[in-house]
Amino acid sequence: MAQAIQSDVKWWAGGRSPFNMSYGKAMMWYFLMSDAFTFGAFLISYGTIRFSSNFWPDPNYVFNAFPFMGHANLPLAFVSLMTFILIISSVTMVLAVHAGHKMDKKGVEKYLLLTILGGAAFLGCQAWEWTHMLTGEYITLLNDGSLGLITTTTTGNPYGPTATPEAIAAALQLSSHEQLVSMVNLIAHETHQNLDVAAMSHADLINTVKNTAGLHVNHVGPSLFGGLFFGITGFHGFHVFSGLVINIIMFIKTRLGHFEQRGHYEMIEKAGLYWHFVDLVWVFVFLCFYLI
């Protein structure tokens, strides 16, 4: 006859079967697994749409800007910095959990604060990247055959195939005077030239655009790029923000001595699991959007 289950055994107290961990930690793992399925579905959808499209934006062109560096061509430099910041914040989170295991209140406070600063820095970098992409103007070969300025949105973006010099020359002839003025103003701003645009004739405007060294013109790209990029990176950014709020709460509770009163810092470990998950997801987002 099977041995009767002891009613006084605290199965969810940790250290025993069925999960050899506390109830709270097991539920965190369940949540992270379900969240991994959500991110997995998003990234699989992205891959399916991308590789079924005729063309897709080149990451080396899309992500080549860097704050305070003007218009220097630095492919993937800024997102590499963002990734480095997030990885370092994961290291400091590990140190905070380790300090909690040793009941080192000061150590937990120090490393949690560093983790919070890393998370805030990452969100600040993402805000700059979004602002740059949403408000930046790019000379683009429009669907009507003319040249014009376009910004990155969820309905259109300038990241289609690179236009040939012949296509650019033909499009210039179809561009209106207003379109040419806006393009030359953008060129003057980007190249730091003092051009008297108002005094230029239509032919002068055409020649200025045509003779601009390093002029990069793309066809209008797939609208789904914007929706997928802002949707998935925004969803991940929301997770970083949530983790930041959780870490701030953990920092406050540590300062108030709540975990010292409980006799353990398991809550820090649970927060650490979430933060490491957010960092791991970013590796896949980085791979899909920025590297491939």
BALOBA-1460 file (C-alpha; in Angstrom, 3 decimals):
// residues 292
<rec num="1" residu="m" x="0.000" y="0.000" z="0.000"/>
<rec num="2" residu="a" x="1.336" y="3.397" z="-0.976"/>
<rec num="3" residu="q" x="2.628" y="5.516" z="1.859"/>
<rec num="4" residu="a" x="0.127" y="8.177" z="2.904"/>
<rec num="5" residu="i" x="1.077" y="11.754" z="2.063"/>
<rec num="6" residu="q" x="1.896" y="13.714" z="5.178"/>
<rec num="7" residu="s" x="-0.510" y="16.630" z="5.458"/>
<rec num="8" residu="d" x="1.934" y="18.690" z="7.506"/>
<rec num="9" residu="v" x="4.655" y="18.693" z="4.817"/>
<rec num="10" residu="k" x="5.063" y="22.097" z="3.170"/>
<rec num="11" residu="w" x="5.615" y="20.946" z="-0.381"/>
<rec num="12" residu="w" x="6.067" y="24.489" z="-1.712"/>
<rec num="13" residu="a" x="8.522" y="25.634" z="0.940"/>
<rec num="14" residu="g" x="11.473" y="24.818" z="-1.309"/>
<rec num="15" residu="g" x="14.101" y="22.098" z="-1.047"/>
<rec num="16" residu="r" x="11.606" y="19.256" z="-1.632"/>
<rec num="17" residu="s" x="9.783" y="17.708" z="-4.556"/>
<rec num="18" residu="p" x="8.057" y="18.259" z="-6.858"/>
<rec num="19" residu="f" x="10.034" y="21.354" z="-7.991"/>
<rec num="20" residu="n" x="12.830" y="21.690" z="-5.434"/>
<rec num="21" residu="m" x="12.099" y="25.432" z="-5.245"/>
<rec num="22" residu="s" x="9.653" y="27.807" z="-3.664"/>
<rec num="23" residu="y" x="6.195" y="28.385" z="-5.107"/>
<rec num="24" residu="g" x="7.034" y="31.972" z="-6.103"/>
<rec num="25" residu="k" x="10.171" y="30.987" z="-7.993"/>
<rec num="26" residu="a" x="8.351" y="28.189" z="-9.834"/>
<rec num="27" residu="m" x="5.598" y="30.587" z="-10.891"/>
<rec num="28" residu="m" x="8.220" y="33.037" z="-12.162"/>
<rec num="29" residu="w" x="9.653" y="30.281" z="-14.356"/>
<rec num="30" residu="y" x="6.157" y="29.505" z="-15.668"/>
<rec num="31" residu="f" x="5.632" y="33.167" z="-16.496"/>
<rec num="32" residu="l" x="8.979" y="33.434" z="-18.261"/>
<rec num="33" residu="m" x="8.222" y="30.352" z="-20.352"/>
<rec num="34" residu="s" x="4.868" y="31.790" z="-21.439"/>
<rec num="35" residu="d" x="6.527" y="35.131" z="-22.240"/>
<rec num="36" residu="a" x="9.183" y="33.314" z="-24.267"/>
<rec num="37" residu="f" x="6.396" y="31.821" z="-26.408"/>
<rec num="38" residu="t" x="5.047" y="35.326" z="-27.047"/>
<rec num="39" residu="f" x="8.412" y="36.682" z="-28.150"/>
<rec num="40" residu="g" x="9.019" y="33.530" z="-30.158"/>
<rec num="41" residu="a" x="5.740" y="34.021" z="-32.049"/>
<rec num="42" residu="f" x="6.655" y="37.650" z="-32.822"/>
<rec num="43" residu="l" x="10.131" y="36.773" z="-34.084"/>
<rec num="44" residu="i" x="8.891" y="33.818" z="-36.142"/>
<rec num="45" residu="s" x="6.321" y="36.134" z="-37.750"/>
<rec num="46" residu="y" x="9.076" y="38.642" z="-38.456"/>
<rec num="47" residu="g" x="11.285" y="36.000" z="-40.066"/>
<rec num="48" residu="t" x="8.416" y="34.631" z="-42.164"/>
<rec num="49" residu="i" x="7.478" y="38.073" z="-43.493"/>
<rec num="50" residu="r" x="11.052" y="39.145" z="-44.056"/>
<rec num="51" residu="f" x="12.190" y="36.119" z="-46.031"/>
<rec num="52" residu="s" x="9.000" y="36.030" z="-48.101"/>
<rec num="53" residu="s" x="9.581" y="39.654" z="-49.201"/>
<rec num="54" residu="n" x="11.443" y="40.586" z="-52.368"/>
<rec num="55" residu="f" x="13.730" y="42.976" z="-50.508"/>
<rec num="56" residu="w" x="14.371" y="44.132" z="-46.966"/>
<rec num="57" residu="p" x="16.203" y="47.098" z="-45.425"/>
<rec num="58" residu="d" x="19.972" y="46.765" z="-45.014"/>
<rec num="59" residu="p" x="20.854" y="47.049" z="-41.283"/>
<rec num="60" residu="n" x="24.211" y="48.601" z="-42.173"/>
<rec num="61" residu="y" x="22.338" y="51.548" z="-43.703"/>
<rec num="62" residu="v" x="19.348" y="51.727" z="-41.366"/>
<rec num="63" residu="f" x="21.318" y="51.581" z="-38.105"/>
<rec num="64" residu="n" x="24.412" y="53.629" z="-38.961"/>
<rec num="65" residu="a" x="23.855" y="56.743" z="-36.822"/>
<rec num="66" residu="f" x="25.467" y="57.617" z="-33.493"/>
<rec num="67" residu="p" x="24.566" y="60.473" z="-31.091"/>
<rec num="68" residu="f" x="26.676" y="63.635" z="-31.366"/>
<rec num="69" residu="m" x="28.600" y="62.171" z="-34.313"/>
<rec num="70" residu="g" x="26.816" y="64.157" z="-37.002"/>
<rec num="71" residu="h" x="26.205" y="62.022" z="-40.068"/>
<rec num="72" residu="a" x="29.193" y="59.722" z="-39.639"/>
<rec num="73" residu="n" x="28.594" y="56.299" z="-41.133"/>
<rec num="74" residu="l" x="28.972" y="53.939" z="-38.136"/>
<rec num="75" residu="p" x="26.997" y="50.772" z="-38.918"/>
<rec num="76" residu="l" x="25.651" y="48.979" z="-35.828"/>
<rec num="77" residu="a" x="27.953" y="50.948" z="-33.479"/>
<rec num="78" residu="f" x="25.120" y="52.437" z="-31.429"/>
<rec num="79" residu="v" x="23.108" y="49.236" z="-31.064"/>
<rec num="80" residu="s" x="26.325" y="47.461" z="-30.050"/>
<rec num="81" residu="l" x="26.668" y="50.020" z="-27.254"/>
<rec num="82" residu="m" x="23.059" y="49.369" z="-26.219"/>
<rec num="83" residu="t" x="23.733" y="45.632" z="-26.130"/>
<rec num="84" residu="f" x="26.893" y="46.126" z="-24.063"/>
<rec num="85" residu="i" x="24.967" y="48.253" z="-21.531"/>
<rec num="86" residu="l" x="22.267" y="45.604" z="-21.146"/>
<rec num="87" residu="i" x="24.791" y="42.769" z="-20.753"/>
<rec num="88" residu="i" x="26.695" y="44.720" z="-18.071"/>
<rec num="89" residu="s" x="23.407" y="45.337" z="-16.233"/>
<rec num="90" residu="s" x="22.849" y="41.576" z="-16.256"/>
<rec num="91" residu="v" x="26.278" y="41.094" z="-14.661"/>
<rec num="92" residu="t" x="25.464" y="43.581" z="-11.888"/>
<rec num="93" residu="m" x="22.153" y="41.768" z="-11.341"/>
<rec num="94" residu="v" x="24.074" y="38.514" z="-10.823"/>
<rec num="95" residu="l" x="26.264" y="40.291" z="-8.258"/>
<rec num="96" residu="a" x="23.156" y="41.623" z="-6.483"/>
<rec num="97" residu="v" x="21.705" y="38.103" z="-6.225"/>
<rec num="98" residu="h" x="25.063" y="36.776" z="-4.996"/>
<rec num="99" residu="a" x="25.197" y="39.517" z="-2.347"/>
<rec num="100" residu="g" x="21.680" y="38.533" z="-1.284"/>
<rec num="101" residu="h" x="22.767" y="34.924" z="-0.773"/>
<rec num="102" residu="k" x="25.452" y="36.219" z="1.598"/>
<rec num="103" residu="m" x="22.899" y="38.497" z="3.364"/>
<rec num="104" residu="d" x="25.014" y="41.488" z="2.325"/>
<rec num="105" residu="k" x="22.487" y="44.340" z="2.413"/>
<rec num="106" residu="k" x="24.963" y="47.006" z="1.262"/>
<rec num="107" residu="g" x="26.129" y="44.836" z="-1.626"/>
<rec num="108" residu="v" x="22.555" y="44.231" z="-2.781"/>
<rec num="109" residu="e" x="21.847" y="47.970" z="-2.694"/>
<rec num="110" residu="k" x="25.002" y="48.825" z="-4.635"/>
<rec num="111" residu="y" x="24.560" y="46.308" z="-7.420"/>
<rec num="112" residu="l" x="20.813" y="46.872" z="-7.710"/>
<rec num="113" residu="l" x="21.481" y="50.590" z="-8.154"/>
<rec num="114" residu="l" x="24.003" y="49.843" z="-10.905"/>
<rec num="115" residu="t" x="21.458" y="47.536" z="-12.587"/>
<rec num="116" residu="i" x="18.827" y="50.271" z="-12.437"/>
<rec num="117" residu="l" x="21.239" y="52.775" z="-13.988"/>
<rec num="118" residu="g" x="22.057" y="50.286" z="-16.770"/>
<rec num="119" residu="g" x="18.386" y="49.689" z="-17.532"/>
<rec num="120" residu="a" x="17.656" y="53.420" z="-17.587"/>
<rec num="121" residu="a" x="20.636" y="53.989" z="-19.914"/>
<rec num="122" residu="f" x="19.370" y="51.294" z="-22.289"/>
<rec num="123" residu="l" x="15.889" y="52.836" z="-22.412"/>
<rec num="124" residu="g" x="17.446" y="56.258" z="-23.027"/>
<rec num="125" residu="c" x="19.428" y="54.829" z="-25.947"/>
<rec num="126" residu="q" x="16.321" y="53.192" z="-27.378"/>
<rec num="127" residu="a" x="14.405" y="56.472" z="-27.070"/>
<rec num="128" residu="w" x="17.157" y="58.247" z="-29.046"/>
<rec num="129" residu="e" x="17.148" y="55.541" z="-31.725"/>
<rec num="130" residu="w" x="13.376" y="55.722" z="-32.131"/>
<rec num="131" residu="t" x="13.412" y="59.523" z="-32.230"/>
<rec num="132" residu="h" x="16.178" y="59.534" z="-34.838"/>
<rec num="133" residu="m" x="14.345" y="57.035" z="-37.033"/>
<rec num="134" residu="l" x="10.899" y="58.640" z="-36.700"/>
<rec num="135" residu="t" x="11.945" y="62.253" z="-37.203"/>
<rec num="136" residu="g" x="14.907" y="61.895" z="-39.567"/>
<rec num="137" residu="e" x="14.278" y="62.803" z="-43.216"/>
<rec num="138" residu="y" x="15.689" y="60.741" z="-46.074"/>
<rec num="139" residu="i" x="15.804" y="61.369" z="-49.835"/>
<rec num="140" residu="t" x="13.798" y="58.560" z="-51.382"/>
<rec num="141" residu="l" x="12.696" y="57.453" z="-54.829"/>
<rec num="142" residu="l" x="8.920" y="57.637" z="-54.471"/>
<rec num="143" residu="n" x="6.400" y="55.322" z="-56.100"/>
<rec num="144" residu="d" x="5.336" y="58.072" z="-58.550"/>
<rec num="145" residu="g" x="8.876" y="58.170" z="-59.972"/>
<rec num="146" residu="s" x="9.963" y="61.440" z="-58.353"/>
<rec num="147" residu="l" x="12.352" y="62.102" z="-55.491"/>
<rec num="148" residu="g" x="11.088" y="63.268" z="-52.120"/>
<rec num="149" residu="l" x="11.681" y="63.226" z="-48.390"/>
<rec num="150" residu="i" x="10.239" y="60.490" z="-46.239"/>
<rec num="151" residu="t" x="10.586" y="59.446" z="-42.610"/>
<rec num="152" residu="t" x="10.448" y="56.008" z="-41.051"/>
<rec num="153" residu="t" x="6.919" y="55.129" z="-39.979"/>
<rec num="154" residu="t" x="4.786" y="52.013" z="-39.754"/>
<rec num="155" residu="t" x="3.227" y="52.825" z="-43.154"/>
<rec num="156" residu="g" x="6.292" y="53.729" z="-45.185"/>
<rec num="157" residu="n" x="10.049" y="54.002" z="-44.906"/>
<rec num="158" residu="p" x="13.033" y="54.860" z="-47.118"/>
<rec num="159" residu="y" x="14.761" y="51.525" z="-46.701"/>
<rec num="160" residu="g" x="14.039" y="49.834" z="-50.002"/>
<rec num="161" residu="p" x="16.615" y="48.846" z="-52.665"/>
<rec num="162" residu="t" x="19.301" y="51.395" z="-53.519"/>
<rec num="163" residu="a" x="18.348" y="53.520" z="-56.530"/>
<rec num="164" residu="t" x="20.700" y="53.529" z="-59.527"/>
<rec num="165" residu="p" x="22.256" y="56.796" z="-60.766"/>
<rec num="166" residu="e" x="20.135" y="56.524" z="-63.914"/>
<rec num="167" residu="a" x="16.944" y="56.192" z="-61.854"/>
<rec num="168" residu="i" x="17.950" y="59.174" z="-59.713"/>
<rec num="169" residu="a" x="18.633" y="61.323" z="-62.786"/>
<rec num="170" residu="a" x="15.247" y="60.428" z="-64.279"/>
<rec num="171" residu="a" x="13.463" y="61.048" z="-60.979"/>
<rec num="172" residu="l" x="15.032" y="64.502" z="-60.638"/>
<rec num="173" residu="q" x="13.338" y="65.567" z="-63.848"/>
<rec num="174" residu="l" x="9.968" y="64.484" z="-62.426"/>
<rec num="175" residu="s" x="10.474" y="66.167" z="-59.034"/>
<rec num="176" residu="s" x="8.600" y="69.389" z="-58.304"/>
<rec num="177" residu="h" x="10.344" y="72.629" z="-57.364"/>
<rec num="178" residu="e" x="9.089" y="72.253" z="-53.780"/>
<rec num="179" residu="q" x="10.499" y="68.717" z="-53.558"/>
<rec num="180" residu="l" x="13.876" y="69.894" z="-54.850"/>
<rec num="181" residu="v" x="13.989" y="72.795" z="-52.378"/>
<rec num="182" residu="s" x="13.295" y="70.466" z="-49.432"/>
<rec num="183" residu="m" x="15.982" y="68.021" z="-50.621"/>
<rec num="184" residu="v" x="18.624" y="70.742" z="-51.075"/>
<rec num="185" residu="n" x="17.800" y="72.153" z="-47.632"/>
<rec num="186" residu="l" x="18.351" y="68.691" z="-46.153"/>
<rec num="187" residu="i" x="21.635" y="68.321" z="-48.053"/>
<rec num="188" residu="a" x="22.790" y="71.746" z="-46.838"/>
<rec num="189" residu="h" x="21.958" y="70.776" z="-43.256"/>
<rec num="190" residu="e" x="23.682" y="67.386" z="-43.437"/>
<rec num="191" residu="t" x="26.820" y="68.691" z="-45.182"/>
<rec num="192" residu="h" x="26.977" y="71.932" z="-43.133"/>
<rec num="193" residu="q" x="26.963" y="74.088" z="-46.273"/>
<rec num="194" residu="n" x="25.625" y="77.620" z="-46.472"/>
<rec num="195" residu="l" x="23.508" y="77.385" z="-49.629"/>
<rec num="196" residu="d" x="21.230" y="80.192" z="-50.762"/>
<rec num="197" residu="v" x="18.457" y="77.816" z="-51.694"/>
<rec num="198" residu="a" x="15.891" y="80.546" z="-52.293"/>
<rec num="199" residu="a" x="18.058" y="82.105" z="-55.002"/>
<rec num="200" residu="m" x="18.644" y="78.823" z="-56.876"/>
<rec num="201" residu="s" x="16.926" y="78.112" z="-60.166"/>
<rec num="202" residu="h" x="15.169" y="74.827" z="-60.865"/>
<rec num="203" residu="a" x="18.208" y="73.639" z="-62.838"/>
<rec num="204" residu="d" x="20.579" y="74.662" z="-60.030"/>
<rec num="205" residu="l" x="18.547" y="72.645" z="-57.550"/>
<rec num="206" residu="i" x="18.681" y="69.582" z="-59.803"/>
<rec num="207" residu="n" x="22.447" y="69.914" z="-60.266"/>
<rec num="208" residu="t" x="22.995" y="70.331" z="-56.503"/>
<rec num="209" residu="v" x="21.180" y="67.100" z="-55.732"/>
<rec num="210" residu="k" x="22.800" y="65.254" z="-58.653"/>
<rec num="211" residu="n" x="26.330" y="66.374" z="-57.752"/>
<rec num="212" residu="t" x="26.121" y="65.733" z="-54.005"/>
<rec num="213" residu="a" x="28.927" y="63.354" z="-53.079"/>
<rec num="214" residu="g" x="27.829" y="60.217" z="-51.254"/>
<rec num="215" residu="l" x="24.130" y="60.828" z="-51.921"/>
<rec num="216" residu="h" x="22.225" y="57.732" z="-50.775"/>
<rec num="217" residu="v" x="18.803" y="57.263" z="-52.365"/>
<rec num="218" residu="n" x="16.567" y="54.261" z="-51.798"/>
<rec num="219" residu="h" x="13.251" y="53.185" z="-53.195"/>
<rec num="220" residu="v" x="10.337" y="53.215" z="-50.753"/>
<rec num="221" residu="g" x="10.774" y="50.151" z="-48.592"/>
<rec num="222" residu="p" x="8.256" y="47.631" z="-47.229"/>
<rec num="223" residu="s" x="5.793" y="49.189" z="-44.819"/>
<rec num="224" residu="l" x="5.878" y="46.082" z="-42.612"/>
<rec num="225" residu="f" x="9.467" y="46.853" z="-41.619"/>
<rec num="226" residu="g" x="8.350" y="49.810" z="-39.512"/>
<rec num="227" residu="g" x="5.461" y="47.958" z="-37.914"/>
<rec num="228" residu="l" x="7.572" y="44.946" z="-37.002"/>
<rec num="229" residu="f" x="10.584" y="46.960" z="-35.820"/>
<rec num="230" residu="f" x="8.694" y="49.402" z="-33.620"/>
<rec num="231" residu="g" x="6.270" y="46.723" z="-32.434"/>
<rec num="232" residu="i" x="8.814" y="44.109" z="-31.367"/>
<rec num="233" residu="t" x="11.513" y="46.466" z="-30.028"/>
<rec num="234" residu="g" x="8.773" y="48.444" z="-28.273"/>
<rec num="235" residu="f" x="7.411" y="45.269" z="-26.677"/>
<rec num="236" residu="h" x="10.905" y="44.422" z="-25.487"/>
<rec num="237" residu="g" x="11.413" y="47.998" z="-24.287"/>
<rec num="238" residu="f" x="8.211" y="47.670" z="-22.239"/>
<rec num="239" residu="h" x="9.697" y="44.590" z="-20.590"/>
<rec num="240" residu="v" x="12.885" y="46.513" z="-19.791"/>
<rec num="241" residu="f" x="10.768" y="49.306" z="-18.302"/>
<rec num="242" residu="s" x="8.793" y="46.765" z="-16.232"/>
<rec num="243" residu="g" x="12.026" y="45.197" z="-15.000"/>
<rec num="244" residu="l" x="13.336" y="48.650" z="-14.137"/>
<rec num="245" residu="v" x="10.250" y="49.370" z="-12.024"/>
<rec num="246" residu="i" x="10.593" y="45.980" z="-10.301"/>
<rec num="247" residu="n" x="14.263" y="46.633" z="-9.537"/>
<rec num="248" residu="i" x="13.459" y="50.063" z="-8.120"/>
<rec num="249" residu="i" x="10.866" y="48.478" z="-5.832"/>
<rec num="250" residu="m" x="13.399" y="45.828" z="-4.789"/>
<rec num="251" residu="f" x="15.955" y="48.562" z="-4.084"/>
<rec num="252" residu="i" x="13.492" y="50.450" z="-1.880"/>
<rec num="253" residu="k" x="12.511" y="47.290" z="-0.001"/>
<rec num="254" residu="t" x="16.191" y="46.470" z="0.518"/>
<rec num="255" residu="r" x="16.855" y="49.960" z="1.892"/>
<rec num="256" residu="l" x="13.926" y="49.584" z="4.273"/>
<rec num="257" residu="g" x="15.321" y="46.268" z="5.539"/>
<rec num="258" residu="h" x="12.323" y="44.149" z="4.538"/>
<rec num="259" residu="f" x="14.457" y="41.249" z="3.334"/>
<rec num="260" residu="e" x="16.635" y="41.360" z="6.431"/>
<rec num="261" residu="q" x="13.457" y="40.920" z="8.471"/>
<rec num="262" residu="r" x="12.408" y="37.927" z="6.345"/>
<rec num="263" residu="g" x="15.845" y="36.371" z="6.664"/>
<rec num="264" residu="h" x="16.385" y="35.872" z="2.930"/>
<rec num="265" residu="y" x="16.649" y="37.775" z="-0.378"/>
<rec num="266" residu="e" x="14.669" y="35.416" z="-2.605"/>
<rec num="267" residu="m" x="12.705" y="38.325" z="-4.094"/>
<rec num="268" residu="i" x="15.961" y="39.683" z="-5.505"/>
<rec num="269" residu="e" x="16.574" y="36.312" z="-7.142"/>
<rec num="270" residu="k" x="13.092" y="36.351" z="-8.713"/>
<rec num="271" residu="a" x="13.673" y="39.870" z="-10.032"/>
<rec num="272" residu="g" x="17.024" y="38.670" z="-11.352"/>
<rec num="273" residu="l" x="15.372" y="35.844" z="-13.288"/>
<rec num="274" residu="y" x="13.114" y="38.360" z="-15.034"/>
<rec num="275" residu="w" x="16.004" y="40.717" z="-15.794"/>
<rec num="276" residu="h" x="18.139" y="37.938" z="-17.275"/>
<rec num="277" residu="f" x="15.189" y="36.866" z="-19.417"/>
<rec num="278" residu="v" x="14.858" y="40.406" z="-20.778"/>
<rec num="279" residu="d" x="18.581" y="40.425" z="-21.595"/>
<rec num="280" residu="l" x="18.365" y="37.034" z="-23.315"/>
<rec num="281" residu="v" x="15.413" y="38.127" z="-25.452"/>
<rec num="282" residu="w" x="17.391" y="41.178" z="-26.580"/>
<rec num="283" residu="v" x="20.077" y="38.856" z="-27.971"/>
<rec num="284" residu="f" x="17.487" y="37.339" z="-30.332"/>
<rec num="285" residu="v" x="15.999" y="40.749" z="-31.216"/>
<rec num="286" residu="f" x="19.513" y="42.044" z="-31.913"/>
<rec num="287" residu="l" x="20.249" y="39.028" z="-34.098"/>
<rec num="288" residu="c" x="17.023" y="39.260" z="-36.134"/>
<rec num="289" residu="f" x="16.808" y="43.028" z="-36.707"/>
<rec num="290" residu="y" x="20.364" y="44.285" z="-36.578"/>
<rec num="291" residu="l" x="22.678" y="41.478" z="-37.741"/>
<rec num="292" residu="i" x="20.832" y="39.317" z="-40.268"/>
